[in-house]
């Protein structure tokens, strides 16, 4: 992970930080503080520490991942060579701001949901930024959400395109069981009532109701109960879920709500680095 973080810095720096190398002598040492400029939930501090330490910059944490922060709160202090701090700061801040924005939005949505359904799980999706999915997923977790799959090898998730090519839920699940370890859960994405019932009947672990209206979800839950299948599977809903409609789904007796909104639509939290000489 440290190598990945260092690579992000070097990609930003190129051959050299031209401005810093031209203006700042190599002997200069400085102190700095990362400061919040708005309220939120902070995430990514441990990763920022790893970035700074990779470039021999001392760090002193004043907050921890998951803490609620207010404007002018100091999140972290740094000390070291001025050239190193100035060259690294933008990458560290960008990662912190992105992750904190996701954690803040996740926390806000979960607090909304808890008022109507204290037990429901709120999960992210794989609608993340390529190369940053591990960090963004961790930010969801810091904000109180569930990470869902980090990668494709986390579980079997049979989606609509798989079913279109295989032909049926039953056949797809049979193939999955032959290939995947018993340690991997099997989930089926269902777009219709019939698909949801078939998935539950063949014994999948999770039925994902995709792009269904709240009324459609309610119908599926009712049928699964009537057939004695509801308690045999987890029911997840996903697709087009955002702060405007999420409470409609939270009021239903589903187990999981997954939404890409908390990653792809989260604004970065405003943070800054202020420095002074040593």
DOKEVO-844950 format. One record per residue: x, z, y of N, C-alpha, C in turn; residue number from 1. Coordinates in nm, 3 decimals. Last residue first. Layout:
N
REC       n_X       n_Z       n_Y      ca_X      ca_Z      ca_Y       c_X       c_Z       c_Y   pos
REC         X         Z         Y         X         Z         Y         X         Z         Y   NUM
...
# end
This chain:
278
REC       n_X       n_Z       n_Y      ca_X      ca_Z      ca_Y       c_X       c_Z       c_Y   pos
REC     1.060     1.043     2.700     1.112     1.165     2.639     1.238     1.210     2.713   278
REC     0.765     0.907     2.862     0.905     0.909     2.824     0.946     1.043     2.767   277
REC     0.442     0.843     2.713     0.525     0.893     2.821     0.669     0.902     2.772   276
REC     0.140     0.657     2.637     0.279     0.698     2.611     0.340     0.760     2.737   275
REC    -0.163     0.614     2.462    -0.099     0.643     2.589     0.040     0.700     2.562   274
REC    -0.369     0.399     2.296    -0.244     0.472     2.284    -0.184     0.489     2.423   273
REC    -0.725     0.416     2.225    -0.609     0.366     2.298    -0.487     0.453     2.270   272
REC    -1.042     0.294     2.100    -0.931     0.390     2.099    -0.816     0.332     2.179   271
REC    -1.368     0.228     2.025    -1.268     0.212     2.131    -1.167     0.326     2.129   270
REC    -1.451     0.092     1.713    -1.456     0.208     1.800    -1.341     0.199     1.900   269
REC    -1.599    -0.228     1.659    -1.482    -0.141     1.656    -1.501    -0.024     1.752   268
REC    -1.926    -0.263     1.516    -1.833    -0.281     1.629    -1.715    -0.185     1.616   267
REC    -2.030    -0.403     1.213    -1.986    -0.279     1.278    -1.894    -0.311     1.396   266
REC    -2.113    -0.612     1.057    -2.169    -0.602     1.192    -2.127    -0.475     1.266   265
REC    -1.995    -0.599     0.806    -1.981    -0.723     0.884    -2.034    -0.713     1.026   264
REC    -2.047    -0.325     0.727    -1.911    -0.379     0.741    -1.908    -0.502     0.831   263
REC    -2.315    -0.274     0.741    -2.224    -0.168     0.784    -2.079    -0.212     0.789   262
REC    -2.437    -0.500     0.630    -2.443    -0.479     0.775    -2.338    -0.378     0.820   261
REC    -2.456    -0.519     0.363    -2.334    -0.570     0.423    -2.327    -0.544     0.571   260
REC    -2.591    -0.259     0.171    -2.605    -0.346     0.286    -2.469    -0.390     0.338   259
REC    -2.791    -0.105    -0.074    -2.661    -0.162    -0.038    -2.682    -0.263     0.074   258
REC    -2.943     0.179    -0.179    -2.957     0.071    -0.082    -2.818     0.022    -0.051   257
REC    -3.053     0.322    -0.483    -2.940     0.276    -0.401    -2.990     0.170    -0.302   256
REC    -3.293     0.398    -0.600    -3.176     0.485    -0.613    -3.066     0.451    -0.512   255
REC    -3.630     0.412    -0.468    -3.515     0.341    -0.522    -3.396     0.436    -0.524   254
REC    -3.901     0.469    -0.383    -3.829     0.549    -0.483    -3.720     0.467    -0.550   253
REC    -3.906     0.417    -0.022    -3.943     0.385    -0.159    -3.858     0.465    -0.258   252
REC    -3.792     0.474     0.217    -3.913     0.548     0.183    -3.960     0.521     0.040   251
REC    -3.591     0.290     0.241    -3.554     0.429     0.211    -3.674     0.512     0.169   250
REC    -3.723     0.062     0.323    -3.673     0.068     0.186    -3.639     0.211     0.145   249
REC    -3.781     0.132     0.584    -3.891     0.085     0.498    -3.851     0.091     0.351   248
REC    -3.533     0.183     0.690    -3.618     0.297     0.661    -3.738     0.258     0.574   247
REC    -3.427    -0.072     0.739    -3.374     0.007     0.628    -3.463     0.126     0.592   246
REC    -3.491    -0.239     0.947    -3.584    -0.233     0.833    -3.542    -0.136     0.723   245
REC    -3.302    -0.208     1.149    -3.441    -0.232     1.187    -3.539    -0.217     1.070   244
REC    -3.047    -0.184     1.035    -3.112    -0.065     1.092    -3.259    -0.084     1.127   243
REC    -3.091    -0.395     0.737    -3.024    -0.357     0.861    -3.096    -0.238     0.923   242
REC    -3.075    -0.622     0.474    -3.112    -0.486     0.514    -3.025    -0.445     0.633   241
REC    -3.034    -0.864     0.344    -3.098    -0.864     0.473    -3.138    -0.727     0.525   240
REC    -2.990    -0.714     0.047    -3.026    -0.844     0.103    -3.101    -0.833     0.234   239
REC    -3.104    -0.475    -0.199    -3.004    -0.533    -0.110    -3.057    -0.664    -0.056   238
REC    -3.152    -0.190    -0.407    -3.208    -0.297    -0.324    -3.101    -0.345    -0.227   237
REC    -3.140    -0.072    -0.740    -3.071    -0.095    -0.614    -3.144    -0.203    -0.538   236
REC    -3.213     0.155    -0.983    -3.269     0.044    -0.906    -3.202     0.041    -0.769   235
REC    -3.090     0.234    -1.302    -3.083     0.256    -1.159    -3.140     0.133    -1.090   234
REC    -3.301     0.280    -1.593    -3.210     0.200    -1.510    -3.202     0.259    -1.368   233
REC    -3.482     0.438    -1.721    -3.371     0.386    -1.802    -3.269     0.310    -1.719   232
REC    -3.701     0.504    -1.576    -3.599     0.607    -1.592    -3.478     0.560    -1.671   231
REC    -3.857     0.267    -1.597    -3.800     0.308    -1.469    -3.686     0.407    -1.486   230
REC    -3.985     0.195    -1.829    -3.847     0.149    -1.811    -3.779     0.207    -1.688   229
REC    -4.253     0.209    -1.897    -4.162     0.313    -1.944    -4.016     0.280    -1.927   228
REC    -4.423     0.034    -1.780    -4.362    -0.010    -1.906    -4.264     0.094    -1.962   227
REC    -4.487     0.163    -1.544    -4.593     0.138    -1.641    -4.538     0.101    -1.778   226
REC    -4.237     0.152    -1.414    -4.294     0.280    -1.455    -4.399     0.261    -1.563   225
REC    -4.219    -0.121    -1.367    -4.117    -0.056    -1.449    -4.167     0.080    -1.499   224
REC    -4.437    -0.151    -1.192    -4.439    -0.216    -1.324    -4.338    -0.151    -1.418   223
REC    -4.345    -0.004    -0.969    -4.470     0.033    -1.036    -4.475    -0.025    -1.177   222
REC    -4.115    -0.143    -0.895    -4.105    -0.003    -0.936    -4.229     0.040    -1.014   221
REC    -4.231    -0.390    -0.820    -4.136    -0.382    -0.932    -4.127    -0.239    -0.984   220
REC    -4.385    -0.309    -0.597    -4.450    -0.366    -0.715    -4.360    -0.357    -0.837   219
REC    -4.184    -0.229    -0.421    -4.283    -0.132    -0.465    -4.354    -0.180    -0.591   218
REC    -4.062    -0.474    -0.374    -3.987    -0.367    -0.441    -4.084    -0.264    -0.498   217
REC    -4.268    -0.601    -0.233    -4.222    -0.654    -0.361    -4.145    -0.551    -0.441   216
REC    -4.279    -0.441    -0.004    -4.395    -0.450    -0.092    -4.357    -0.502    -0.229   215
REC    -4.025    -0.490     0.109    -4.060    -0.355     0.062    -4.180    -0.356    -0.032   214
REC    -3.910    -0.804    -0.030    -3.978    -0.727     0.073    -4.003    -0.587     0.021   213
REC    -3.587    -0.881    -0.161    -3.729    -0.855    -0.182    -3.785    -0.778    -0.063   212
REC    -3.315    -0.940    -0.183    -3.397    -1.008    -0.082    -3.547    -0.994    -0.108   211
REC    -3.293    -0.822    -0.511    -3.226    -0.894    -0.402    -3.326    -0.965    -0.312   210
REC    -3.249    -0.547    -0.687    -3.359    -0.626    -0.633    -3.311    -0.691    -0.505   209
REC    -3.059    -0.487    -0.958    -3.046    -0.509    -0.814    -3.158    -0.601    -0.768   208
REC    -3.045    -0.249    -1.199    -3.120    -0.367    -1.157    -3.111    -0.375    -1.006   207
REC    -2.801    -0.123    -1.417    -2.853    -0.128    -1.281    -2.930    -0.258    -1.261   206
REC    -2.751    -0.141    -1.690    -2.736    -0.012    -1.623    -2.806    -0.009    -1.488   205
REC    -2.972    -0.311    -1.921    -2.865    -0.307    -1.822    -2.859    -0.169    -1.756   204
REC    -3.157    -0.355    -2.136    -3.072    -0.237    -2.130    -2.957    -0.240    -2.032   203
REC    -3.350    -0.539    -2.156    -3.230    -0.565    -2.237    -3.124    -0.457    -2.215   202
REC    -3.540    -0.439    -1.978    -3.573    -0.442    -2.121    -3.448    -0.464    -2.207   201
REC    -3.423    -0.480    -1.729    -3.444    -0.343    -1.776    -3.468    -0.340    -1.926   200
REC    -3.433    -0.761    -1.726    -3.304    -0.691    -1.717    -3.317    -0.548    -1.768   199
REC    -3.709    -0.807    -1.733    -3.625    -0.853    -1.843    -3.492    -0.780    -1.843   198
REC    -3.784    -0.696    -1.484    -3.835    -0.638    -1.608    -3.748    -0.678    -1.726   197
REC    -3.647    -0.871    -1.310    -3.622    -0.728    -1.306    -3.666    -0.660    -1.435   196
REC    -3.761    -1.119    -1.372    -3.618    -1.096    -1.395    -3.585    -0.948    -1.398   195
REC    -4.027    -1.073    -1.292    -3.996    -1.102    -1.432    -3.849    -1.078    -1.463   194
REC    -4.002    -1.036    -1.012    -4.049    -0.926    -1.097    -4.010    -0.950    -1.242   193
REC    -3.698    -1.185    -0.884    -3.840    -1.186    -0.918    -3.873    -1.064    -1.003   192
REC    -3.433    -1.158    -0.854    -3.506    -1.208    -0.737    -3.656    -1.209    -0.759   191
REC    -3.182    -0.938    -0.953    -3.314    -0.995    -0.984    -3.384    -1.035    -0.854   190
REC    -2.869    -0.899    -1.082    -2.940    -0.927    -0.958    -3.071    -0.999    -0.991   189
REC    -2.762    -0.648    -1.298    -2.823    -0.781    -1.286    -2.897    -0.791    -1.154   188
REC    -2.476    -0.485    -1.424    -2.581    -0.491    -1.323    -2.632    -0.634    -1.315   187
REC    -2.305    -0.275    -1.636    -2.361    -0.409    -1.621    -2.480    -0.401    -1.526   186
REC    -1.994    -0.092    -1.627    -2.139    -0.102    -1.614    -2.180    -0.248    -1.597   185
REC    -1.734    -0.056    -1.861    -1.784    -0.125    -1.742    -1.936    -0.129    -1.742   184
REC    -1.656     0.048    -2.099    -1.640     0.134    -1.982    -1.699     0.072    -1.856   183
REC    -1.664    -0.143    -2.290    -1.779    -0.051    -2.286    -1.772     0.039    -2.163   182
REC    -1.540    -0.445    -2.137    -1.522    -0.316    -2.204    -1.649    -0.233    -2.194   181
REC    -1.687    -0.774    -2.174    -1.643    -0.659    -2.094    -1.627    -0.534    -2.181   180
REC    -1.778    -0.962    -2.371    -1.652    -0.981    -2.300    -1.599    -0.853    -2.236   179
REC    -2.019    -0.887    -2.478    -1.914    -0.932    -2.569    -1.778    -0.936    -2.500   178
REC    -2.166    -0.835    -2.250    -2.134    -0.724    -2.341    -2.023    -0.762    -2.439   177
REC    -2.195    -1.092    -2.144    -2.119    -0.990    -2.069    -2.076    -0.877    -2.161   176
REC    -2.362    -1.213    -2.329    -2.225    -1.263    -2.310    -2.138    -1.159    -2.240   175
REC    -2.592    -1.055    -2.289    -2.527    -1.060    -2.420    -2.383    -1.108    -2.409   174
REC    -2.654    -1.119    -2.024    -2.616    -0.982    -2.059    -2.546    -0.978    -2.194   173
REC    -2.720    -1.391    -2.050    -2.609    -1.350    -1.963    -2.561    -1.210    -1.998   172
REC    -2.942    -1.381    -2.217    -2.821    -1.449    -2.262    -2.701    -1.405    -2.180   171
REC    -3.123    -1.239    -2.051    -3.084    -1.188    -2.182    -2.954    -1.250    -2.231   170
REC    -3.155    -1.405    -1.828    -3.096    -1.273    -1.813    -3.044    -1.223    -1.946   169
REC    -3.063    -1.751    -1.873    -3.156    -1.639    -1.884    -3.081    -1.509    -1.866   168
REC    -2.880    -1.952    -1.783    -3.014    -1.987    -1.828    -3.112    -1.873    -1.838   167
REC    -2.625    -1.993    -1.672    -2.638    -1.944    -1.810    -2.777    -1.972    -1.866   166
REC    -2.664    -2.089    -1.414    -2.576    -2.164    -1.505    -2.593    -2.122    -1.650   165
REC    -2.835    -1.908    -1.297    -2.870    -2.050    -1.290    -2.788    -2.132    -1.389   164
REC    -2.695    -1.671    -1.332    -2.817    -1.693    -1.410    -2.858    -1.840    -1.409   163
REC    -2.490    -1.709    -1.146    -2.458    -1.692    -1.288    -2.581    -1.725    -1.373   162
REC    -2.642    -1.720    -0.912    -2.568    -1.840    -0.955    -2.524    -1.830    -1.100   161
REC    -2.742    -1.455    -0.898    -2.833    -1.569    -0.915    -2.762    -1.695    -0.963   160
REC    -2.519    -1.240    -1.093    -2.592    -1.282    -0.974    -2.672    -1.409    -1.002   159
REC    -2.416    -0.962    -1.250    -2.468    -1.096    -1.281    -2.561    -1.138    -1.168   158
REC    -2.146    -0.783    -1.249    -2.262    -0.801    -1.161    -2.309    -0.946    -1.176   157
REC    -1.958    -0.554    -1.413    -2.024    -0.683    -1.433    -2.145    -0.686    -1.340   156
REC    -1.703    -0.396    -1.207    -1.820    -0.394    -1.294    -1.865    -0.537    -1.319   155
REC    -1.445    -0.444    -1.104    -1.500    -0.308    -1.109    -1.619    -0.295    -1.202   154
REC    -1.339    -0.692    -1.063    -1.317    -0.632    -1.195    -1.372    -0.490    -1.206   153
REC    -1.385    -0.766    -0.802    -1.470    -0.827    -0.905    -1.452    -0.762    -1.042   152
REC    -1.357    -0.462    -0.607    -1.313    -0.595    -0.651    -1.405    -0.643    -0.762   151
REC    -1.508    -0.244    -0.527    -1.394    -0.284    -0.446    -1.358    -0.429    -0.476   150
REC    -1.859    -0.204    -0.535    -1.740    -0.265    -0.597    -1.629    -0.285    -0.493   149
REC    -1.943     0.094    -0.353    -1.985    -0.013    -0.445    -1.860    -0.073    -0.508   148
REC    -1.881     0.313    -0.190    -1.802     0.190    -0.176    -1.858     0.071    -0.253   147
REC    -2.128     0.491    -0.009    -2.068     0.459    -0.138    -1.997     0.324    -0.126   146
REC    -2.085     0.687     0.297    -2.146     0.589     0.209    -2.072     0.574     0.077   145
REC    -1.957     0.847     0.476    -2.057     0.910     0.392    -2.126     0.815     0.295   144
REC    -1.746     0.744     0.613    -1.871     0.759     0.686    -1.984     0.817     0.603   143
REC    -1.562     0.716     0.409    -1.539     0.821     0.509    -1.666     0.848     0.588   142
REC    -1.675     0.490     0.285    -1.673     0.619     0.215    -1.652     0.734     0.313   141
REC    -1.626     0.296     0.478    -1.764     0.325     0.437    -1.771     0.462     0.370   140
REC    -1.348     0.302     0.471    -1.417     0.346     0.592    -1.563     0.376     0.564   139
REC    -1.299     0.189     0.224    -1.267     0.330     0.243    -1.334     0.386     0.367   138
REC    -1.376    -0.072     0.284    -1.452     0.004     0.186    -1.425     0.154     0.200   137
REC    -1.173    -0.137     0.464    -1.312    -0.134     0.510    -1.401    -0.057     0.413   136
REC    -0.947    -0.126     0.298    -0.957    -0.039     0.415    -1.101    -0.026     0.462   135
REC    -1.006    -0.323     0.108    -0.978    -0.186     0.065    -0.997    -0.090     0.181   134
REC    -1.040    -0.556     0.265    -1.154    -0.499     0.194    -1.129    -0.356     0.149   133
REC    -0.861    -0.705     0.403    -0.889    -0.572     0.457    -0.996    -0.499     0.378   132
REC    -0.848    -0.943     0.270    -0.723    -0.875     0.300    -0.742    -0.734     0.351   131
REC    -1.145    -1.057     0.421    -1.041    -1.079     0.319    -0.908    -1.016     0.362   130
REC    -1.379    -0.822     0.522    -1.278    -0.914     0.571    -1.171    -0.934     0.464   129
REC    -1.685    -0.818     0.325    -1.576    -0.755     0.397    -1.478    -0.863     0.443   128
REC    -1.917    -0.795     0.145    -1.910    -0.873     0.269    -1.811    -0.805     0.363   127
REC    -1.961    -0.646    -0.076    -1.832    -0.714    -0.068    -1.826    -0.811     0.050   126
REC    -2.123    -0.354     0.065    -2.119    -0.470    -0.023    -1.979    -0.531    -0.014   125
REC    -2.189     0.004     0.058    -2.145    -0.120     0.120    -2.158    -0.235     0.022   124
REC    -2.476     0.216     0.008    -2.351     0.155    -0.035    -2.318     0.033     0.049   123
REC    -2.637     0.516    -0.010    -2.617     0.400     0.076    -2.479     0.343     0.045   122
REC    -2.863     0.678    -0.224    -2.725     0.635    -0.203    -2.724     0.514    -0.111   121
REC    -3.105     0.936    -0.156    -3.070     0.797    -0.179    -2.923     0.769    -0.148   120
REC    -3.189     1.194    -0.097    -3.114     1.171    -0.221    -3.059     1.030    -0.235   119
REC    -3.348     1.223     0.132    -3.218     1.291     0.126    -3.131     1.250     0.009   118
REC    -3.531     1.030     0.314    -3.495     1.031     0.172    -3.355     1.092     0.156   117
REC    -3.577     1.067     0.583    -3.690     1.026     0.500    -3.660     1.032     0.351   116
REC    -3.341     1.155     0.688    -3.463     1.215     0.740    -3.586     1.179     0.656   115
REC    -3.144     0.994     0.583    -3.160     1.129     0.528    -3.288     1.197     0.576   114
REC    -3.145     0.768     0.745    -3.209     0.763     0.614    -3.237     0.903     0.559   113
REC    -2.998     0.848     0.969    -3.135     0.797     0.984    -3.210     0.810     0.852   112
REC    -2.754     0.908     0.848    -2.829     1.016     0.911    -2.974     0.976     0.937   111
REC    -2.681     0.649     0.769    -2.710     0.751     0.668    -2.789     0.867     0.727   110
REC    -2.635     0.529     1.016    -2.742     0.479     0.930    -2.779     0.583     0.825   109
REC    -2.415     0.678     1.110    -2.540     0.672     1.187    -2.657     0.629     1.100   108
REC    -2.220     0.632     0.912    -2.270     0.768     0.937    -2.403     0.765     1.010   107
REC    -2.181     0.357     0.952    -2.229     0.409     0.824    -2.289     0.547     0.841   106
REC    -2.078     0.358     1.213    -2.205     0.292     1.185    -2.265     0.341     1.054   105
REC    -1.838     0.503     1.167    -1.937     0.550     1.265    -2.074     0.489     1.238   104
REC    -1.701     0.346     0.983    -1.739     0.484     0.946    -1.847     0.537     1.040   103
REC    -1.664     0.116     1.139    -1.743     0.109     1.016    -1.791     0.249     0.976   102
REC    -1.501     0.220     1.344    -1.629     0.158     1.376    -1.720     0.150     1.255   101
REC    -1.280     0.302     1.199    -1.362     0.404     1.265    -1.498     0.348     1.305   100
REC    -1.178     0.053     1.120    -1.226     0.147     1.020    -1.316     0.254     1.081    99
REC    -1.114    -0.058     1.375    -1.204    -0.126     1.281    -1.264    -0.028     1.181    98
REC    -0.937     0.130     1.481    -1.061     0.098     1.552    -1.163     0.033     1.459    97
REC    -0.727     0.128     1.290    -0.801     0.250     1.319    -0.936     0.220     1.383    96
REC    -0.644    -0.140     1.315    -0.693    -0.089     1.186    -0.777     0.038     1.207    95
REC    -0.566    -0.145     1.584    -0.669    -0.238     1.534    -0.730    -0.188     1.403    94
REC    -0.362     0.050     1.587    -0.487     0.071     1.660    -0.599    -0.019     1.609    93
REC    -0.167    -0.074     1.427    -0.221     0.057     1.389    -0.354     0.082     1.458    92
REC    -0.122    -0.308     1.578    -0.171    -0.317     1.440    -0.233    -0.185     1.396    91
REC    -0.033    -0.197     1.822    -0.153    -0.280     1.817    -0.209    -0.290     1.676    90
REC     0.206    -0.041     1.767     0.082     0.021     1.813    -0.041    -0.066     1.794    89
REC     0.450    -0.153     1.703     0.359    -0.118     1.592     0.219    -0.083     1.642    88
REC     0.589    -0.187     1.936     0.571    -0.303     1.848     0.466    -0.280     1.741    87
REC     0.596     0.066     2.047     0.526    -0.040     2.119     0.500    -0.161     2.031    86
REC     0.750     0.204     1.852     0.612     0.245     1.881     0.535     0.132     1.948    85
REC     0.997     0.066     1.862     0.918     0.070     1.739     0.772     0.103     1.767    84
REC     1.081     0.109     2.126     1.062    -0.027     2.074     0.974    -0.029     1.951    83
REC     1.107     0.387     2.140     1.005     0.318     2.219     0.977     0.179     2.164    82
REC     1.143     0.591     1.857     1.201     0.485     1.940     1.090     0.409     2.010    81
REC     0.912     0.872     1.872     1.018     0.792     1.812     1.073     0.691     1.909    80
REC     0.600     1.013     1.796     0.728     1.029     1.867     0.834     0.946     1.796    79
REC     0.248     1.070     1.838     0.361     1.001     1.776     0.485     1.022     1.860    78
REC    -0.059     1.232     1.757     0.056     1.218     1.845     0.169     1.151     1.768    77
REC    -0.408     1.167     1.727    -0.275     1.171     1.667    -0.171     1.163     1.777    76
REC    -0.637     1.206     1.872    -0.648     1.191     1.728    -0.513     1.211     1.659    75
REC    -0.777     1.377     2.133    -0.649     1.325     2.082    -0.657     1.323     1.930    74
REC    -1.069     1.292     2.313    -1.010     1.364     2.201    -0.879     1.297     2.160    73
REC    -1.182     1.124     2.500    -1.062     1.199     2.540    -1.008     1.290     2.429    72
REC    -1.507     1.132     2.355    -1.412     1.073     2.450    -1.305     1.172     2.494    71
REC    -1.503     1.277     2.021    -1.565     1.256     2.151    -1.462     1.191     2.244    70
REC    -1.564     1.264     1.665    -1.477     1.267     1.782    -1.556     1.232     1.907    69
REC    -1.585     1.406     1.347    -1.657     1.350     1.461    -1.571     1.367     1.585    68
REC    -1.374     1.324     1.071    -1.409     1.412     1.183    -1.492     1.336     1.286    67
REC    -1.293     1.137     0.889    -1.427     1.193     0.872    -1.469     1.286     0.984    66
REC    -0.954     1.222     0.887    -1.055     1.122     0.857    -1.189     1.188     0.828    65
REC    -0.873     1.467     1.139    -0.870     1.419     1.001    -0.977     1.312     0.982    64
REC    -0.657     1.521     1.425    -0.788     1.506     1.361    -0.768     1.458     1.218    63
REC    -0.394     1.532     1.476    -0.478     1.629     1.545    -0.622     1.626     1.494    62
REC    -0.085     1.471     1.320    -0.229     1.453     1.318    -0.300     1.568     1.391    61
REC     0.192     1.331     1.420     0.137     1.465     1.420    -0.015     1.451     1.432    60
REC     0.480     1.141     1.319     0.337     1.151     1.349     0.291     1.295     1.337    59
REC     0.768     0.947     1.399     0.708     1.074     1.360     0.561     1.079     1.402    58
REC     0.871     0.643     1.273     0.804     0.707     1.385     0.740     0.836     1.333    57
REC     0.982     0.461     1.092     1.058     0.580     1.132     1.003     0.646     1.258    56
REC     0.808     0.275     0.999     0.900     0.232     1.106     0.968     0.353     1.171    55
REC     0.654     0.411     0.824     0.732     0.299     0.771     0.835     0.250     0.872    54
REC     0.516     0.579     0.994     0.628     0.634     0.918     0.715     0.524     0.857    53
REC     0.317     0.404     1.090     0.417     0.460     1.180     0.539     0.510     1.103    52
REC     0.174     0.351     0.848     0.234     0.243     0.927     0.345     0.298     1.016    51
REC     0.091     0.608     0.773     0.179     0.531     0.685     0.247     0.418     0.760    50
REC    -0.079     0.671     0.987     0.040     0.751     0.963     0.140     0.673     0.877    49
REC    -0.279     0.485     0.936    -0.199     0.471     1.057    -0.070     0.551     1.045    48
REC    -0.381     0.597     0.704    -0.318     0.465     0.697    -0.232     0.440     0.820    47
REC    -0.486     0.833     0.803    -0.379     0.840     0.703    -0.307     0.705     0.690    46
REC    -0.685     0.730     0.977    -0.570     0.804     1.030    -0.455     0.809     0.930    45
REC    -0.918     0.606     0.897    -0.795     0.527     0.898    -0.673     0.601     0.947    44
REC    -1.180     0.714     1.113    -1.134     0.676     0.979    -1.008     0.594     0.994    43
REC    -1.404     0.920     1.297    -1.273     0.857     1.284    -1.241     0.830     1.138    42
REC    -1.706     0.855     1.443    -1.644     0.917     1.327    -1.512     0.846     1.302    41
REC    -1.776     0.900     1.797    -1.785     0.833     1.669    -1.732     0.919     1.557    40
REC    -1.759     0.824     2.149    -1.796     0.910     2.038    -1.800     0.830     1.908    39
REC    -1.464     0.682     2.307    -1.608     0.693     2.285    -1.634     0.782     2.165    38
REC    -1.198     0.690     2.315    -1.263     0.655     2.441    -1.415     0.654     2.428    37
REC    -0.939     0.891     2.179    -1.072     0.831     2.166    -1.129     0.803     2.304    36
REC    -0.591     0.822     2.164    -0.703     0.892     2.228    -0.833     0.816     2.206    35
REC    -0.276     0.889     2.053    -0.392     0.802     2.030    -0.516     0.880     2.072    34
REC     0.013     0.936     2.243    -0.109     0.997     2.188    -0.213     0.888     2.168    33
REC     0.376     0.963     2.237     0.249     0.898     2.266     0.134     0.969     2.197    32
REC     0.713     0.966     2.357     0.601     1.030     2.287     0.473     0.958     2.325    31
REC     1.025     0.787     2.310     0.903     0.824     2.382     0.809     0.904     2.293    30
REC     1.359     0.680     2.371     1.262     0.746     2.285     1.144     0.791     2.369    29
REC     1.593     0.418     2.404     1.483     0.495     2.463     1.391     0.552     2.356    28
REC     1.787     0.254     2.298     1.810     0.399     2.293     1.692     0.481     2.341    27
REC     1.727    -0.011     2.347     1.713     0.042     2.211     1.727     0.193     2.202    26
REC     1.520    -0.067     2.641     1.651    -0.048     2.577     1.636     0.017     2.440    25
REC     1.275    -0.309     2.703     1.299    -0.171     2.663     1.434    -0.157     2.594    24
REC     1.240    -0.584     2.761     1.223    -0.484     2.866     1.274    -0.345     2.830    23
REC     1.285    -0.749     2.540     1.340    -0.787     2.670     1.342    -0.671     2.769    22
REC     1.146    -0.625     2.335     1.290    -0.642     2.321     1.356    -0.675     2.455    21
REC     0.885    -0.648     2.437     0.947    -0.517     2.421     1.099    -0.528     2.410    20
REC     0.847    -0.930     2.430     0.834    -0.854     2.554     0.908    -0.721     2.545    19
REC     0.887    -0.999     2.156     0.968    -1.059     2.262     0.966    -0.976     2.390    18
REC     0.930    -0.869     1.874     0.838    -0.839     1.984     0.911    -0.879     2.111    17
REC     1.034    -1.130     1.648     1.059    -1.013     1.730     0.943    -0.992     1.826    16
REC     0.924    -1.303     1.460     1.067    -1.276     1.455     1.105    -1.154     1.538    15
REC     0.610    -1.132     1.420     0.689    -1.254     1.409     0.838    -1.221     1.398    14
REC     0.420    -0.930     1.455     0.543    -0.928     1.533     0.616    -1.062     1.532    13
REC     0.217    -0.972     1.272     0.184    -0.967     1.414     0.309    -0.983     1.501    12
REC     0.357    -0.959     1.035     0.283    -1.081     1.066     0.247    -1.088     1.213    11
REC     0.449    -0.697     1.050     0.546    -0.807     1.063     0.477    -0.941     1.091    10
REC     0.209    -0.556     1.012     0.286    -0.541     1.136     0.378    -0.660     1.156     9
REC     0.136    -0.636     0.755     0.045    -0.662     0.866     0.118    -0.653     1.000     8
REC     0.351    -0.536     0.609     0.335    -0.681     0.621     0.242    -0.717     0.736     7
REC     0.299    -0.264     0.615     0.415    -0.316     0.689     0.403    -0.466     0.709     6
REC     0.076    -0.263     0.444     0.061    -0.223     0.583     0.177    -0.275     0.668     5
REC     0.193    -0.344     0.204     0.085    -0.424     0.263     0.069    -0.392     0.411     4
REC     0.373    -0.135     0.163     0.424    -0.272     0.181     0.318    -0.361     0.245     3
REC     0.197     0.074     0.126     0.285     0.075     0.242     0.342    -0.064     0.268     2
REC     0.082     0.000    -0.120     0.000     0.000     0.000     0.086     0.000     0.126     1
# end
